Structures are given as structure tokens and as C-alpha cells.
């Protein structure tokens, strides 16, 4: 009973404190001050909504980076290259992701420069509003995605969306373009990954045949083929070829 009485007393005190906080626009704690002011003008409400939208966009920035740039193709090819060599943990994931980001920034630099020139700088100079800035910023990115998207993938999502074939590319909504672009990037990435896999697969087959002919069936072929695959990759300057092929695949 005493415990129940104490609990009820604590709840009553907490309710009184909360009621006092609601009535006061300012609540102070040791080292922390929180002020809640009402919005007297519509512009203040609009600013708060814009801040909320900005925070939401920032939280979705990784997904936007992955879905609207060449990052997907690059990271898949590098991951398949690592598995083809036979070193699933070398280079580590941090290096693969970092190299993918650097190549993505390099490839997308002309697009970002165009976005900055046409949309960001005029918006910062208050020459255009937010809606115009968004339309001008999305145009170069859409052009990049259209160049990398297969026609068949666009037709697929247009038909799934029950939409007739538009006359111009500007009439294709972004909701159709985005999945078509991602599917095209996945197809291109796996095609390039297959081409990367073939030389290392041949080395594995040769080493396995030699070991089988010598009667060394208990010796793992990957243990013998790994040095040869690394030697081949170094001799042909593999990182140069991979970076060159990935960069040229976007142009």
C-alpha cells in the first residue's frame, strides 16, 4: 500500500510539473534551455516545414546517391572483382565503398557542375524560387539517367504504370525513370562483372586440372591459384583497367 501511495504521489507531481511546462513557453534544465514559441505569421510556419523537408531529404541522401548516380554499377563491379580474385575481405569494404564514391564523384562531376550552375547558384542569389530550382537541378540528372537506361526497361515500367508511350523524354515521370535506371545499371554491372570473372575462372580451371592430374585431390585449388591470379592482376595493371573501363562505360 505504501508503495502504491508513493507511486500515485510521484505521478501527481509529474503531472503538475508537465502542466506547468505546457503553460510556460520556456522550459529550463541544468545546462539545457528549450523555448517553444507560437507562429504568428504564415511565413514562420512555411520556414518550419521547409526545415522538416530538408532534414527528410538529408536522411534520404544515401539512397538518392545510390539510385541516381553510377555508384551502383561501380560498387557491384568492384565487389565481383574482389570475389573473382578469391579475396572476399581484401580490399576491405571501407576501401571498396571509398573507391566507389571517388569514382562516382569523378564521373558525376560534369553533371554536378551543371546543377550548380543552373540551379544552386541562381537559387542562392534569389533569382529563382525553390520549385524552379528543383526542376532545373533535376534536368541534368535525368539526362544522365536517360543516357544509361535501356529503352526496354523504360517501356516495361511505362506499361506497368498503365501509361502510354510519351512523345518526348520530358514527359516520362521520374517514378518511371528511377526503377528503369536501376535495373539497367544492375544489368550493365553484372555484364561487366562476368567479363572480369572469366580470366580468373580460367586460372582456377587450369590449376584444378593440374592438381587432379598430379593426384593432389586433397590440396585446395584456390590455395594454389590465388598467387597466380594476383600475379596476373598486377602484371596487366588491373586497377588501371578497371577504373578506365568503369569511367568509359558512362561516356
C-alpha positions, -999 to +999 in steps of 0.1 A: +000+000+000+028+024+009+045+017-025+012+024-043+007+056-024+042+067-033+037+059-069+005+079-071+022+108-054+050+107-079+026+106-108+007+136-094+039+156-090+049+147-125+016+158-139+018+191-121+053+197-135+042+189-170+012+211-167+035+240-157+057+233-186+029+234-211+017+267-198+051+282-200+068+287-234+102+282-219+115+251-200+149+252-184+170+224-171+206+223-159+226+232-190+196+229-213+171+256-224+141+247-246+119+275-259+086+269-277+071+300-294+039+301-314+039+311-351+022+344-356+028+346-394+024+321-422+060+326-433+072+312-400+051+280-405+065+278-440+101+280-428+095+252-403+080+230-430+110+237-452+134+228-424+115+195-419+116+187-456+153+195-457+160+171-428+140+144-446+160+149-478+193+147-459+182+114-443+174+100-477+207+113-493+224+079-493+195+063-511+194+092-536+232+089-542+229+052-549+198+053-571+206+084-593+243+080-599+267+054-612+276+042-577+255+010-581+274-001-612+308+007-597+304-009-563+290-041-579+318-045-604+345-039-576+328-064-554+326-090-581+363-083-589+372-090-553+353-123-553+368-133-587+404-129-574+395-150-544+400-125-516+365-117-502+379-094-475+407-077-494+404-049-502+381-043-471+346-030-475+357+005-465+382+007-493+357-007-519+330+018-508+355+047-507+369+039-542+333+036-555+324+070-541+356+087-555+349+072-590+312+083-587+322+119-578+346+119-607+321+106-632+292+127-619+313+159-617+301+174-650+265+167-640+270+183-606+287+214-622+257+218-644+233+215-615+254+241-595+255+265-624+218+262-635+200+257-602+220+261-570+238+294-577+207+312-591+187+300-561+213+312-536+213+345-555+175+346-551+170+347-588+146+317-588+123+300-563+125+265-548+103+249-574+122+263-603+155+253-587+143+218-582+132+215-619+165+229-632+185+207-608+167+175-618+171+181-656+208+173-658+204+142-636+175+130-656+196+134-688+223+113-673+199+086-663+183+085-697+217+080-713+224+050-691+188+035-693+178+008-718+147+015-738+133-019-729+134-011-692+116+022-698+089+005-718+085-021-691+077+004-663+056+026-686+034-004-693+033-014-656+022+022-648-005+019-674+009+049-692+011+054-730+044+059-746+052+097-743+063+117-773+094+132-755+116+122-727+105+151-706+070+135-705+084+104-687+079+108-649+107+103-625+088+075-608+092+055-641+127+066-649+142+057-615+134+019-614+143+016-651+176+033-645+184+010-615+175-022-635+197-010-664+226-003-640+223-038-625+223-054-659+254-035-670+272-042-637+267-079-639+277-079-676+310-062-667+314-085-637+311-115-659+339-102-682+360-096-651+354-131-638+363-151-670+402-147-668+403-157-631+379-186-637+402-199-664+431-199-640+411-218-614+401-244-640+437-249-652+451-252-616+423-276-607+431-298-638+468-298-630+463-308-594+438-335-604+463-349-629+491-349-602+468-367-578+467-339-553+430-340-548+432-330-511+450-297-519+426-268-522+429-254-558+422-219-545+453-220-524+475-225-555+455-203-579+454-173-557+491-163-562+487-167-600+456-146-601+473-119-581+503-120-604+481-118-635+461-088-620+493-070-612+510-077-645+481-063-665+477-033-642+443-044-632+432-014-612+441+009-641+420-012-665+390-015-640+390+023-633+393+031-670+366+006-681+342+019-654+348+055-663+344+050-701+313+029-696+294+061-686+306+082-716 
